[in-house]
């Protein structure tokens, strides 16, 4: 239960800033036209439409020169030393199952370097918590683009799924549902493979997985799926998640009660998690069973994909204790029944034994996703999995520190 998008916009409850720096001098691929049309693929055979990861459309989004990538990353507070190429980005719409297994579509951002090798290794980058669908990587021009520009500019292709219900995908986002986040991310890799072929930049099959916050947990679970043979066309080569909430039961929820998670983040994550998970699991029949008045009457409408983060936080109380009924406040601290089963279903991302290099990045100063999550994950993975502490930085600061190091490690120069 963690976010990068909020932390790129929020510093205190009453102090909201939008990091909406426009991409400078962006030249779109279709000869510089202002609004390129999507390349529709709906004339493909009907059987292909039922295949997970099948492309529905490819839409050119933007092109940046190397200098423009450097400027954009610098304006967003990122170290741009690793930048070697410009980048070209595309919005992919593809077929995937929803959280109930029914056919649906999802979108994501596919980014390739403007230069470098013709055949490309692929970075999977999974984003953190967001409530507004317009902040997703394929449609927003803010934080969600930073990893794609950074990693692609070193010479890799990057597949950044929006997840279900975000970007231009239909429905509501099943927040922190690990299973559907993994299927949407895996199918984004498949869609990227097809798109890369169409762009004459075929993929090698090598995958380097990373993600931040919620996306760190998704990256770990995706790595587990790939190592289990979810798609034999991909070879997981390295894994470097950042500040993932890998241990909800043992770390993240206890941290709500002992002060390691700050109140603003705690109230945001808790509400989002309970509302989204209740759509998938029977946590409550009436919001009043869980939430105090007047919040019970408004919480479900806040997470419709159209509200801004500030709208959500301003509509909620200041603490989790003020949000929940006394009985459910005790229940969350000592989960039983459906709540315990829900947490267990989302706590297995680190339950495997990697045979590839893994680096867990986290920050001791993080009060959104305490560093204990990373240590719990490392113990569960076994071996000598390192936790690379980024020091007394906050949640987003930990990402700022870690991402350039991951870019160097994942780059063709770093891994050959």
Secondary structure, DSSP 4 states (H G I P E B T S, - for coil): ---STGGGTEEETTEE----PPPTT---TTTT-SSPPPEE-TTS-HHHHTSTT-EEEEEEEEEE-HHHHHHHHHHTT---TT--SEEEEEEEEEEEE-TTS-EEEEEEEEEEEESS-SSEEEEEEE----S-GGGSTTT-SSHHHHHHHHHHTTT-EEEEE--TTSTT-SS---TT-HHHHHHHHHHHHHHHHHHHHHTT--EEEEEEEEEETHHHHHHHHHHHHHHTTS-TT-EEEEEEEES----IIIIIHHHHHHTSS-HHHHHHHHHHHHHHHHTTS-S-SSGGGTB-TTGGGTHHHHTSS-S-HHHHHHTS-SSHHHHB-HHHHHHHHT--HHHHHHHHHTS-TT-S--SSEEEEEE-TT-SSS-THHHHHHHHHH-TT-EEEE--S--HHHHHHHHHHHHHHHHSHHHH-
